[in-house]
């Protein structure tokens, strides 16, 4: 009973953190106006702190629940799942700490310009150049992800065609298909 309760709490808290993560915009898409950008960065900072706390809390619950469940479970599969749960919990704590303490990629740029002594007109010009470069890099990252997952899909599908063990072949096809789907999804 306690194990089921811990699993429910773990998945509920992880779901809340992921929902908050999906709500926040992943990049600034506004005009290169310092006042708008400043407002965006300050709002992002608040969201990053909330998101970071959510991940750290859900990660702590998953870690504790996974450790408790590992020692309470008797069968190998259950123990393995609890070990994975506690490992993912620790990763969530690290991700949450990253959001909470370091924010996002815009923070350093914002704080550098905010304290630079540049005029508003100068900050707007620098911001425009920065946003143009950042947009180009975001597009490059997208296509790198597409290519990476497409190559992983190709290698796994090729391995599946060469594999004689039906169970291993199924795993390779699954991994190939999953990565093909990821490649397509990143292309949009």
SERO-4910 file (N, C-alpha, C, O; in steps of 0.05 Angstrom, whole numbers):
BEGIN
 pado doro    nc1    nc2    nc3   cac1   cac2   cac3    cc1    cc2    cc3    oc1    oc2    oc3
  Unk    A     16    -24      0      0      0      0     17     25      0     12     44    -15
  Unk    A     37     26     17     55     49     18     71     52     -8     75     75    -17
  Unk    A     78     30    -19     94     31    -45     76     43    -66     86     60    -82
  Unk    A     51     36    -68     33     47    -88     29     77    -84     29     93   -103
  Unk    A     26     84    -58     23    113    -52     47    129    -60     45    151    -71
  Unk    A     71    118    -55     96    132    -63     98    134    -93    106    155   -103
  Unk    A     91    113   -107     92    115   -136     72    136   -147     79    151   -165
  Unk    A     48    136   -136     28    156   -144     38    185   -139     36    202   -156
  Unk    A     50    189   -115     61    216   -109     83    223   -127     86    246   -136
  Unk    A    100    203   -133    123    208   -151    114    217   -179    123    237   -189
  Unk    A     95    202   -190     86    208   -217     70    234   -217     71    249   -237
  Unk    A     55    240   -196     39    264   -195     58    288   -193     54    308   -208
  Unk    A     78    287   -176     96    310   -173    113    314   -198    119    336   -206
  Unk    A    121    292   -211    136    294   -236    119    306   -258    129    322   -274
  Unk    A     94    299   -259     75    310   -278     71    340   -275     70    354   -295
  Unk    A     70    349   -250     67    377   -245     91    392   -255     89    413   -267
  Unk    A    115    382   -249    140    395   -257    141    396   -288    148    417   -299
  Unk    A    135    374   -301    136    374   -330    115    393   -342    121    406   -363
  Unk    A     92    395   -330     71    413   -340     81    442   -338     77    458   -357
  Unk    A     94    449   -316    104    476   -313    127    481   -334    129    503   -344
  Unk    A    142    461   -339    164    463   -359    153    469   -387    164    485   -401
  Unk    A    131    456   -394    119    460   -420    106    487   -423    103    497   -445
  Unk    A     97    498   -401     83    524   -401    102    547   -408     93    566   -420
  Unk    A    127    545   -400    145    568   -403    156    569   -432    163    548   -443
  Unk    A    157    592   -444    167    594   -471    197    587   -471    212    593   -452
  Unk    A    206    574   -493    234    566   -494    252    587   -506    277    584   -505
  Unk    A    241    608   -517    258    630   -527    242    656   -529    217    656   -529
  Unk    A    256    677   -531    244    704   -534    238    708   -563    255    705   -580
  Unk    A    213    715   -569    204    719   -596    194    747   -601    181    752   -622
  Unk    A    199    765   -583    188    792   -585    206    810   -601    226    801   -613
  Unk    A    199    835   -601    214    855   -615    240    861   -601    242    856   -577
  Unk    A    261    870   -615    286    876   -602    285    902   -587    301    921   -593
  Unk    A    267    904   -568    264    927   -552    272    919   -523    262    900   -512
  Unk    A    290    935   -511    301    928   -485    280    925   -464    282    907   -447
  Unk    A    260    942   -463    240    941   -442    224    915   -444    218    903   -423
  Unk    A    216    907   -468    202    882   -471    219    858   -464    210    840   -450
  Unk    A    244    859   -473    263    837   -467    267    835   -437    268    813   -426
  Unk    A    271    858   -424    275    858   -395    251    846   -380    255    829   -362
  Unk    A    227    853   -388    203    841   -376    203    811   -380    197    796   -361
  Unk    A    209    802   -404    210    773   -410    230    759   -392    224    738   -380
  Unk    A    254    770   -390    275    757   -374    267    756   -345    271    735   -332
  Unk    A    256    777   -334    248    777   -306    225    757   -300    225    744   -280
  Unk    A    206    755   -319    185    735   -316    196    707   -318    188    689   -303
  Unk    A    215    703   -337    228    677   -340    243    669   -315    242    646   -306
  Unk    A    256    688   -302    271    683   -278    252    672   -256    259    653   -242
  Unk    A    229    685   -253    209    675   -233    200    647   -240    198    630   -223
  Unk    A    194    642   -266    185    616   -275    207    595   -271    202    572   -263
  Unk    A    232    603   -276    254    584   -272    257    576   -243    263    553   -237
  Unk    A    253    595   -225    255    588   -196    233    570   -188    237    550   -174
  Unk    A    208    575   -197    185    558   -191    189    530   -203    185    510   -190
  Unk    A    198    530   -228    202    504   -242    225    488   -228    222    464   -224
  Unk    A    246    502   -221    268    489   -207    259    477   -181    266    454   -175
  Unk    A    243    491   -165    233    480   -140    215    456   -145    216    436   -131
  Unk    A    199    457   -166    181    435   -173    197    410   -179    191    388   -170
  Unk    A    217    413   -196    234    390   -203    249    379   -178    252    355   -175
  Unk    A    259    397   -162    274    388   -138    256    373   -119    264    353   -107
  Unk    A    231    383   -115    213    369    -97    204    343   -108    204    322    -94
  Unk    A    197    342   -134    188    317   -146    212    297   -147    208    273   -144
  Unk    A    236    308   -152    259    290   -152    265    279   -125    273    255   -123
  Unk    A    262    295   -104    266    284    -77    245    263    -70    252    242    -58
  Unk    A    221    267    -78    200    247    -73    206    221    -88    204    200    -77
  Unk    A    214    224   -113    221    200   -129    245    186   -118    246    161   -117
  Unk    A    265    201   -109    289    188    -97    282    173    -72    290    150    -69
  Unk    A    268    186    -54    261    173    -29    242    149    -34    246    127    -23
  Unk    A    223    153    -51    204    131    -58    218    108    -71    213     85    -66
  Unk    A    237    115    -89    252     94   -103    270     78    -84    271     53    -86
  Unk    A    282     91    -66    300     77    -47    283     60    -28    289     37    -23
  Unk    A    261     72    -18    244     56      0    232     32    -15    233     10     -5
  Unk    A    222     37    -39    210     15    -55    230     -6    -62    223    -30    -62
  Unk    A    254      1    -67    275    -18    -74    279    -38    -51    281    -62    -56
  Unk    A    281    -28    -27    285    -46     -4    260    -60      5    262    -81     17
  Unk    A    237    -49     -2    212    -62      6    203    -83    -14    189   -102     -7
  Unk    A    211    -81    -39    203   -100    -60    220   -125    -59    243   -125    -50
  Unk    A    208   -147    -68    222   -172    -67    230   -182    -95    250   -196    -98
  Unk    A    214   -176   -115    220   -187   -141    240   -169   -156    241   -144   -151
  Unk    A    255   -181   -174    277   -166   -188    266   -144   -205    278   -122   -205
  Unk    A    244   -148   -220    234   -127   -237    226   -103   -221    232    -80   -228
  Unk    A    212   -107   -199    203    -85   -182    227    -70   -171    227    -45   -170
  Unk    A    246    -85   -161    270    -72   -150    284    -55   -172    294    -33   -166
  Unk    A    285    -66   -196    298    -51   -218    283    -26   -224    296     -5   -229
  Unk    A    257    -27   -224    241     -3   -230    245     18   -208    246     42   -214
  Unk    A    246      9   -183    251     28   -162    279     40   -163    283     64   -157
  Unk    A    298     24   -172    326     35   -175    326     56   -197    339     77   -194
  Unk    A    312     51   -219    310     71   -241    296     96   -231    304    118   -238
  Unk    A    274     92   -216    259    115   -205    277    132   -188    276    157   -190
  Unk    A    293    120   -170    310    137   -153    331    151   -169    339    173   -163
  Unk    A    341    138   -189    362    150   -207    350    174   -222    362    195   -223
  Unk    A    326    171   -232    312    193   -246    306    215   -226    307    239   -234
  Unk    A    300    208   -202    295    228   -181    319    245   -176    317    270   -173
  Unk    A    342    233   -175    367    248   -171    372    266   -195    381    289   -191
  Unk    A    367    256   -219    370    272   -243    351    296   -242    359    318   -250
  Unk    A    327    292   -233    307    314   -231    316    335   -211    312    359   -216
  Unk    A    328    326   -189    339    346   -170    360    363   -183    361    387   -179
  Unk    A    378    350   -198    399    365   -212    388    385   -232    397    407   -234
  Unk    A    368    376   -248    355    393   -267    342    417   -253    344    439   -262
  Unk    A    328    411   -232    315    432   -217    334    452   -205    329    476   -206
  Unk    A    357    442   -195    377    461   -185    388    478   -207    394    502   -203
  Unk    A    391    467   -231    401    482   -253    382    505   -260    390    528   -263
  Unk    A    356    498   -262    336    519   -268    336    540   -245    337    564   -251
  Unk    A    336    531   -220    334    549   -198    358    568   -195    354    592   -190
  Unk    A    382    557   -197    406    573   -191    418    586   -216    432    606   -213
  Unk    A    414    575   -240    427    587   -263    407    599   -283    416    614   -301
  Unk    A    382    593   -281    362    605   -299    364    594   -327    366    570   -331
  Unk    A    364    612   -347    365    604   -375    386    619   -390    401    635   -378
  Unk    A    388    614   -416    410    626   -432    408    656   -434    428    669   -442
  Unk    A    385    668   -429    383    697   -432    393    712   -408    399    736   -410
  Unk    A    394    699   -385    401    713   -360    428    727   -361    430    751   -355
  Unk    A    449    713   -369    476    725   -370    477    748   -389    488    769   -383
  Unk    A    465    745   -412    464    767   -431    450    791   -420    459    814   -421
  Unk    A    426    786   -407    411    808   -396    427    823   -374    429    847   -375
  Unk    A    438    808   -355    452    821   -333    477    835   -342    485    855   -330
  Unk    A    490    824   -363    513    838   -374    506    865   -386    520    885   -381
  Unk    A    485    866   -402    477    891   -414    464    910   -394    468    934   -396
  Unk    A    449    899   -376    434    916   -357    454    932   -340    449    955   -333
  Unk    A    477    920   -333    496    934   -316    519    947   -332    539    954   -321
  Unk    A    516    949   -358    538    958   -375    541    988   -377    563    998   -383
  Unk    A    520   1002   -372    522   1031   -375    516   1040   -403    518   1064   -410
  Unk    A    508   1021   -421    501   1029   -448    474   1043   -448    457   1039   -431
  Unk    A    470   1061   -467    445   1075   -470    423   1055   -479    430   1033   -488
  Unk    A    398   1063   -477    376   1046   -486    379   1040   -516    374   1018   -524
  Unk    A    386   1060   -531    389   1056   -560    411   1035   -566    408   1018   -583
  Unk    A    433   1037   -552    455   1018   -555    447    990   -547    453    970   -560
  Unk    A    433    988   -524    423    961   -515    404    949   -536    405    925   -541
  Unk    A    387    966   -548    368    956   -568    384    945   -593    376    924   -604
  Unk    A    405    959   -601    421    950   -624    435    924   -617    435    905   -634
  Unk    A    447    922   -594    461    897   -586    440    875   -583    445    852   -592
  Unk    A    417    881   -572    396    860   -568    388    850   -596    384    826   -599
  Unk    A    384    868   -615    376    859   -642    396    840   -654    389    819   -665
  Unk    A    422    846   -652    442    828   -663    443    802   -647    446    780   -659
  Unk    A    440    803   -621    440    779   -605    417    761   -613    420    737   -616
  Unk    A    393    772   -616    369    756   -622    371    744   -650    362    721   -654
  Unk    A    383    758   -669    388    747   -696    406    723   -694    401    702   -706
  Unk    A    428    725   -679    447    703   -677    435    680   -661    439    657   -669
  Unk    A    420    686   -640    407    665   -624    387    650   -641    385    625   -638
  Unk    A    372    663   -658    352    650   -675    366    631   -695    357    609   -699
  Unk    A    388    640   -706    404    623   -724    414    598   -709    413    576   -720
  Unk    A    425    602   -685    435    579   -670    413    560   -662    417    536   -662
  Unk    A    390    570   -655    367    553   -648    359    536   -672    353    512   -669
  Unk    A    359    548   -696    353    533   -720    374    511   -725    368    488   -733
  Unk    A    400    518   -721    421    498   -724    418    475   -705    421    452   -713
  Unk    A    412    481   -680    408    460   -660    385    442   -668    387    417   -664
  Unk    A    364    453   -679    341    437   -687    349    416   -708    343    393   -706
  Unk    A    364    425   -728    372    407   -750    393    387   -741    395    365   -752
  Unk    A    409    395   -721    429    375   -710    413    353   -696    421    330   -698
  Unk    A    392    360   -681    376    340   -668    362    322   -688    362    297   -685
  Unk    A    352    333   -710    339    317   -731    359    298   -742    353    274   -745
  Unk    A    383    307   -749    403    290   -761    412    268   -741    416    245   -749
  Unk    A    416    276   -716    425    256   -696    405    234   -693    412    210   -693
  Unk    A    379    241   -690    359    220   -686    355    204   -711    349    180   -710
  Unk    A    357    217   -734    355    202   -759    377    181   -762    373    159   -771
  Unk    A    402    189   -755    424    170   -756    421    148   -736    427    124   -742
  Unk    A    412    154   -712    407    133   -692    386    114   -702    388     89   -699
  Unk    A    365    125   -714    344    108   -725    355     90   -747    349     66   -747
  Unk    A    371    101   -765    382     85   -787    400     63   -776    399     40   -785
  Unk    A    417     69   -757    435     49   -745    419     26   -732    425      3   -735
  Unk    A    398     34   -717    382     13   -703    366     -4   -723    364    -28   -719
  Unk    A    355      9   -743    340     -7   -763    359    -25   -779    353    -48   -784
  Unk    A    383    -15   -785    403    -32   -798    410    -56   -780    412    -78   -789
  Unk    A    415    -50   -755    422    -71   -736    399    -92   -734    404   -116   -731
  Unk    A    374    -82   -735    352   -101   -734    351   -119   -758    345   -143   -755
  Unk    A    358   -109   -781    358   -126   -805    381   -147   -805    379   -167   -818
  Unk    A    401   -142   -789    424   -160   -788    422   -180   -764    437   -199   -762
  Unk    A    404   -173   -745    402   -189   -720    387   -215   -725    367   -216   -739
  Unk    A    397   -237   -713    384   -263   -716    365   -269   -693    346   -284   -696
  Unk    A    371   -258   -670    354   -262   -646    328   -245   -649    330   -221   -651
  Unk    A    305   -258   -649    280   -243   -653    274   -222   -631    264   -200   -637
  Unk    A    281   -228   -607    277   -208   -585    295   -184   -589    285   -161   -586
  Unk    A    320   -188   -595    338   -166   -599    330   -150   -624    331   -126   -624
  Unk    A    321   -164   -645    312   -151   -669    288   -132   -663    287   -110   -673
  Unk    A    270   -142   -647    247   -125   -639    256   -100   -624    245    -78   -629
  Unk    A    275   -103   -607    286    -79   -592    298    -60   -611    294    -35   -609
  Unk    A    314    -70   -630    327    -52   -650    306    -37   -667    308    -13   -672
  Unk    A    285    -52   -675    264    -39   -691    250    -18   -674    243      4   -684
  Unk    A    244    -24   -649    231     -5   -632    248     20   -629    238     43   -632
  Unk    A    274     17   -623    292     40   -620    294     56   -646    295     80   -646
  Unk    A    295     42   -668    296     55   -694    271     71   -700    272     94   -708
  Unk    A    248     59   -694    223     73   -698    220     97   -680    211    118   -688
  Unk    A    227     93   -654    225    115   -635    242    139   -644    234    162   -642
  Unk    A    266    133   -653    284    155   -661    275    167   -687    280    191   -692
  Unk    A    263    152   -705    252    163   -729    230    183   -723    228    204   -735
  Unk    A    213    175   -704    191    193   -695    203    219   -683    194    241   -689
  Unk    A    224    216   -666    237    240   -655    249    257   -676    246    282   -675
  Unk    A    262    245   -696    273    261   -718    252    277   -732    256    301   -738
  Unk    A    230    265   -738    208    279   -752    197    301   -734    191    323   -743
  Unk    A    193    295   -708    181    315   -690    199    339   -687    189    362   -684
  Unk    A    225    335   -687    244    358   -684    245    375   -710    253    398   -709
  Unk    A    236    364   -732    238    379   -757    216    401   -760    218    417   -778
  Unk    A    197    402   -741    176    422   -743    183    445   -725    167    465   -723
***
